[in-house]
Amino acid sequence: MPTAQELMEKVTGEMAKAIVGQEEILQNLVVAVLTGGHVLLEGVPGLAKTLMGRVLAMTLDADFVRIQFTPDLMPSDVIGTTLYDPNQGEFRLRKGPIFTEILLADEINRTPPKTQAALLEAMEERHVSIEGEEHVLSTLFTVLATQNPIEYEGTYPLPEAQLDRFTFKLIVGYPDRYEELELLKRYHQGFHSKEIEAVGIQKVANKESITEIRKEIQTVKVDDSILDYINELSRSSREDDDLLLGASPRASITLLLTAKTLAACRGRDFVVPDDVQELAYPTLRHRLLLRPEAEIEGVRPDEVIARILTKIPVPR
């Protein structure tokens, strides 16, 4: 059974066979899965967000489903429905694509609030209600949702309540010059994102091993000074002049749990301030609501987080 550190190294190593660069993104995807969370991936089209989801599922030996979210998508198209079977003379459950392990919700902000709400229940409760009956989802169920930061026409912005359910918001940026050159060389040599099996990606974990690693992560020690540090970061965000809405208690809990996961993935059985500082950005950036005047002035959530991290004394 691999340790958290071994799993992190193996999974990111296998994913690198298909993904060029984006090491921090790949690391945080693994952290989110091991923490039992969900991820919002923001980036323009063409940055391999879908490919990341497919390759992650392959390395974890997990089922993968991609849903293209559109304005006419109904909740039943996502979670499923019951249909009458005339041959059997009874109603049967037709499961929707949400009954999977790694779900890629592509362009999640293009579907109406009613469908978003159906996904919200599944993300939070890990079960869905169909015709009044609850159906439990896999313990590995993870949502990777994507959204385009440029196009807003015809979209339904995610409400704060749903944003708060995402463990991380990861900003997928353009590769640097050398990474893009390496990407071009791979495609020139025959690589194709539709045929990723050809690059020999290995299954390095499964649901059982992930369950055991999650138990290992629970034993990671957290000093009271680290707990106080996380508390001060969240409370300071609620008092920041540029923010209308600061970090919620759920944000504090998420920062604590993901810091424990990152510590375990780095071979430690204790959390250090660096773990908290590194994960503060992906954990908090989507949970902070800027004041309109701050937005007009071009202030970004990451700038506010950096300012708060600078202001709060780091525990020794």
C-alpha positions as CSV (number, residue, x, y, z in Angstrom):
1,M,0.0,0.0,0.0
2,P,1.6,3.3,-1.0
3,T,2.0,6.2,1.4
4,A,0.6,9.6,0.6
5,Q,4.1,10.8,-0.5
6,E,4.6,7.8,-2.8
7,L,1.1,8.2,-4.3
8,M,1.7,11.9,-5.0
9,E,5.0,11.1,-6.7
10,K,3.6,8.3,-8.7
11,V,0.4,10.0,-9.8
12,T,2.1,13.3,-10.8
13,G,4.8,11.3,-12.6
14,E,2.3,9.4,-14.6
15,M,0.3,12.5,-15.4
16,A,3.4,14.2,-16.7
17,K,3.5,11.6,-19.5
18,A,0.5,13.4,-21.0
19,I,0.6,16.9,-19.4
20,V,3.5,19.3,-20.0
21,G,4.3,21.6,-17.0
22,Q,1.4,22.6,-14.7
23,E,3.2,20.8,-11.8
24,E,1.4,22.9,-9.1
25,I,-2.0,22.2,-10.7
26,L,-1.3,18.5,-10.8
27,Q,-0.2,18.5,-7.2
28,N,-3.3,20.3,-6.0
29,L,-5.6,18.0,-7.9
30,V,-4.1,15.0,-6.0
31,V,-4.4,16.9,-2.7
32,A,-8.1,17.6,-3.4
33,V,-8.8,14.0,-4.2
34,L,-7.0,12.7,-1.1
35,T,-8.9,15.3,1.0
36,G,-12.2,14.2,-0.5
37,G,-12.8,17.6,-2.1
38,H,-13.7,19.1,-5.5
39,V,-11.9,21.5,-7.8
40,L,-12.9,24.5,-9.9
41,L,-10.5,24.9,-12.9
42,E,-10.5,28.3,-14.4
43,G,-8.7,28.9,-17.7
44,V,-9.3,29.7,-21.4
45,P,-10.0,26.9,-23.8
46,G,-7.1,24.7,-25.0
47,L,-5.1,24.4,-21.8
48,A,-5.7,20.6,-21.3
49,K,-8.2,20.9,-18.4
50,T,-10.2,18.0,-19.8
51,L,-7.1,16.0,-20.4
52,M,-6.0,16.5,-16.8
53,G,-9.3,14.9,-15.6
54,R,-9.0,11.9,-17.9
55,V,-5.4,11.2,-17.0
56,L,-6.0,11.7,-13.3
57,A,-8.8,9.1,-13.5
58,M,-6.6,6.7,-15.4
59,T,-3.8,6.8,-12.8
60,L,-6.4,6.3,-9.9
61,D,-8.1,3.4,-11.8
62,A,-11.3,5.5,-11.5
63,D,-14.4,5.9,-13.7
64,F,-14.4,9.1,-15.7
65,V,-17.3,11.0,-17.2
66,R,-17.4,14.4,-18.9
67,I,-20.6,16.5,-19.0
68,Q,-20.8,19.4,-21.3
69,F,-22.9,21.9,-19.4
70,T,-25.3,23.9,-21.6
71,P,-28.2,26.3,-21.0
72,D,-30.8,23.6,-21.8
73,L,-29.3,20.9,-19.5
74,M,-31.8,19.7,-17.0
75,P,-31.1,18.2,-13.5
76,S,-32.4,14.8,-14.7
77,D,-29.8,14.9,-17.5
78,V,-27.1,15.0,-14.8
79,I,-28.5,12.8,-11.9
80,G,-30.9,10.5,-13.8
81,T,-34.5,9.7,-13.5
82,T,-37.0,6.8,-13.2
83,L,-38.6,5.4,-16.3
84,Y,-41.5,3.0,-16.7
85,D,-40.5,-0.4,-18.1
86,P,-43.6,-1.8,-19.8
87,N,-41.9,-5.3,-20.1
88,Q,-41.4,-5.6,-16.4
89,G,-44.4,-3.5,-15.4
90,E,-42.4,-1.3,-13.0
91,F,-40.4,1.9,-12.8
92,R,-36.6,1.5,-13.2
93,L,-33.9,3.9,-12.3
94,R,-31.9,5.3,-15.2
95,K,-28.7,6.6,-13.6
96,G,-27.3,9.8,-14.9
97,P,-23.6,10.5,-15.6
98,I,-23.1,11.8,-12.1
99,F,-22.8,8.2,-11.0
100,T,-19.1,8.0,-11.6
101,E,-15.9,8.7,-9.6
102,I,-14.2,11.5,-11.5
103,L,-16.7,13.9,-13.0
104,L,-15.6,16.7,-15.3
105,A,-18.3,19.4,-15.4
106,D,-17.2,21.3,-18.4
107,E,-18.2,25.0,-18.5
108,I,-20.3,24.6,-15.3
109,N,-21.4,28.3,-15.4
110,R,-23.3,27.8,-18.7
111,T,-26.1,25.8,-17.1
112,P,-29.0,27.3,-15.2
113,P,-29.1,27.5,-11.4
114,K,-31.6,24.6,-11.1
115,T,-29.1,22.2,-12.7
116,Q,-26.2,23.7,-10.7
117,A,-28.2,23.0,-7.5
118,A,-28.6,19.4,-8.4
119,L,-24.8,19.1,-8.7
120,L,-24.4,21.0,-5.4
121,E,-26.3,18.4,-3.4
122,A,-24.1,15.6,-4.9
123,M,-20.9,17.5,-4.1
124,E,-21.8,18.3,-0.6
125,E,-23.7,15.2,0.5
126,R,-22.2,12.6,-1.9
127,H,-25.7,11.3,-2.7
128,V,-28.5,12.4,-5.0
129,S,-32.3,12.3,-4.6
130,I,-34.3,10.9,-7.5
131,E,-38.1,10.8,-7.1
132,G,-37.7,11.2,-3.3
133,E,-35.2,8.3,-3.0
134,E,-31.6,8.8,-2.0
135,H,-28.8,7.1,-4.0
136,V,-25.3,7.1,-2.6
137,L,-22.3,8.0,-4.8
138,S,-18.8,6.6,-4.7
139,T,-16.5,7.6,-1.8
140,L,-14.1,8.6,-4.5
141,F,-16.6,11.0,-6.2
142,T,-14.8,14.1,-7.2
143,V,-16.0,17.0,-9.3
144,L,-13.6,18.9,-11.5
145,A,-15.5,21.8,-12.9
146,T,-14.2,24.2,-15.6
147,Q,-15.1,27.7,-16.5
148,N,-13.8,30.2,-19.0
149,P,-12.8,33.5,-17.3
150,I,-13.3,35.5,-20.5
151,E,-16.7,34.8,-21.9
152,Y,-19.6,35.9,-19.7
153,E,-22.4,36.2,-22.2
154,G,-25.1,33.5,-21.7
155,T,-23.6,32.3,-18.4
156,Y,-25.0,31.8,-15.0
157,P,-22.3,32.8,-12.4
158,L,-21.9,30.3,-9.6
159,P,-23.5,31.6,-6.4
160,E,-21.3,32.0,-3.3
161,A,-22.9,29.0,-1.7
162,Q,-21.8,26.7,-4.5
163,L,-18.3,28.2,-4.8
164,D,-17.8,27.5,-1.2
165,R,-18.3,23.8,-1.8
166,F,-15.2,23.7,-4.0
167,T,-12.0,22.8,-2.1
168,F,-9.8,24.7,-4.5
169,K,-10.0,27.1,-7.4
170,L,-7.0,26.5,-9.6
171,I,-6.0,29.0,-12.3
172,V,-4.8,27.2,-15.3
173,G,-2.4,29.5,-17.2
174,Y,-0.5,29.4,-20.4
175,P,2.6,27.2,-20.5
176,D,5.9,29.0,-20.6
177,R,8.0,29.1,-23.8
178,Y,9.9,25.9,-23.2
179,E,6.9,24.0,-22.0
180,E,5.0,24.9,-25.1
181,L,8.0,23.9,-27.3
182,E,8.1,20.5,-25.5
183,L,4.3,20.2,-26.2
184,L,4.9,20.9,-29.9
185,K,7.7,18.3,-30.1
186,R,5.4,15.7,-28.5
187,Y,2.7,16.2,-31.0
188,H,5.2,16.2,-33.8
189,Q,6.4,12.8,-32.6
190,G,2.9,11.4,-32.7
191,F,1.3,12.1,-29.4
192,H,-2.4,12.9,-29.4
193,S,-4.7,13.8,-26.5
194,K,-7.4,11.5,-27.9
195,E,-5.1,8.5,-27.7
196,I,-3.5,9.0,-24.3
197,E,-3.4,5.2,-23.7
198,A,-0.5,5.1,-26.2
199,V,1.9,6.9,-23.8
200,G,1.7,4.1,-21.3
201,I,0.0,5.7,-18.3
202,Q,0.0,3.2,-15.4
203,K,-2.7,2.8,-12.8
204,V,-0.8,3.5,-9.5
205,A,-3.7,3.6,-7.0
206,N,-7.3,2.6,-6.6
207,K,-10.3,3.4,-4.3
208,E,-9.0,1.0,-1.6
209,S,-5.5,2.5,-1.4
210,I,-6.9,6.0,-1.4
211,T,-9.2,5.1,1.5
212,E,-6.2,3.9,3.5
213,I,-4.1,7.0,2.7
214,R,-7.0,9.2,3.9
215,K,-6.8,7.4,7.2
216,E,-3.0,8.1,7.3
217,I,-3.7,11.8,6.6
218,Q,-6.0,11.9,9.6
219,T,-3.1,11.2,11.9
220,V,-1.0,14.2,10.8
221,K,-0.3,16.4,13.8
222,V,-1.2,20.1,13.9
223,D,0.2,22.3,16.6
224,D,-2.1,24.8,18.3
225,S,0.0,27.6,16.9
226,I,-0.9,26.4,13.3
227,L,-4.6,26.3,14.2
228,D,-4.3,29.8,15.6
229,Y,-2.5,30.9,12.4
230,I,-5.3,29.5,10.2
231,N,-7.9,31.2,12.4
232,E,-6.2,34.5,12.2
233,L,-5.9,34.4,8.4
234,S,-9.7,33.8,8.0
235,R,-10.7,36.3,10.6
236,S,-8.4,39.0,9.1
237,S,-10.0,38.4,5.7
238,R,-13.4,39.3,7.2
239,E,-12.0,42.7,8.3
240,D,-10.2,43.6,5.1
241,D,-11.3,46.9,3.6
242,D,-11.3,45.5,0.0
243,L,-13.6,42.6,0.9
244,L,-17.4,42.5,1.1
245,L,-17.2,38.8,2.2
246,G,-14.3,37.1,3.9
247,A,-13.4,33.5,4.4
248,S,-16.1,31.3,6.1
249,P,-15.5,28.8,8.8
250,R,-15.8,26.1,6.1
251,A,-12.8,27.9,4.4
252,S,-10.8,27.6,7.6
253,I,-11.6,23.9,7.9
254,T,-10.7,23.3,4.3
255,L,-7.4,25.0,4.7
256,L,-6.6,22.9,7.8
257,L,-7.6,19.6,6.1
258,T,-5.7,20.3,2.8
259,A,-2.6,21.4,4.7
260,K,-2.6,18.0,6.5
261,T,-2.9,16.3,3.2
262,L,-0.1,18.3,1.7
263,A,2.1,17.6,4.7
264,A,1.5,13.9,4.3
265,C,2.2,14.1,0.6
266,R,5.6,15.6,1.4
267,G,6.5,12.9,3.8
268,R,5.7,14.7,7.1
269,D,3.4,13.7,9.9
270,F,3.0,17.3,11.0
271,V,1.9,20.6,9.4
272,V,4.2,23.6,9.0
273,P,3.3,27.2,8.2
274,D,4.5,26.8,4.6
275,D,1.8,24.2,3.9
276,V,-0.9,26.7,5.0
277,Q,0.7,29.6,3.1
278,E,0.9,27.6,-0.1
279,L,-2.7,26.4,0.0
280,A,-4.2,29.7,1.1
281,Y,-4.4,30.9,-2.5
282,P,-6.3,28.0,-4.1
283,T,-8.4,27.6,-0.9
284,L,-9.5,31.2,-0.4
285,R,-9.5,33.0,-3.8
286,H,-13.0,31.9,-4.8
287,R,-14.4,32.4,-1.3
288,L,-13.5,36.1,-1.1
289,L,-16.0,38.6,-2.4
290,L,-14.5,41.9,-3.4
291,R,-16.2,45.3,-2.9
292,P,-17.3,46.8,-6.2
293,E,-15.0,49.8,-5.8
294,A,-12.0,47.4,-5.3
295,E,-12.9,45.5,-8.4
296,I,-13.1,48.8,-10.4
297,E,-9.6,49.6,-9.1
298,G,-8.3,46.2,-10.4
299,V,-7.8,44.5,-7.1
300,R,-7.7,40.7,-7.3
301,P,-8.4,38.2,-4.5
302,D,-4.8,36.8,-4.7
303,E,-3.5,40.3,-3.9
304,V,-5.7,40.5,-0.8
305,I,-4.5,37.0,0.3
306,A,-0.9,38.0,-0.2
307,R,-1.5,41.1,1.9
308,I,-3.1,39.1,4.7
309,L,-0.3,36.5,4.7
310,T,2.2,39.4,5.0
311,K,0.3,40.9,7.9
312,I,-0.3,37.9,10.1
313,P,2.8,36.8,12.2
314,V,4.1,33.3,11.1
315,P,4.3,30.8,14.0
316,R,7.7,29.5,14.8
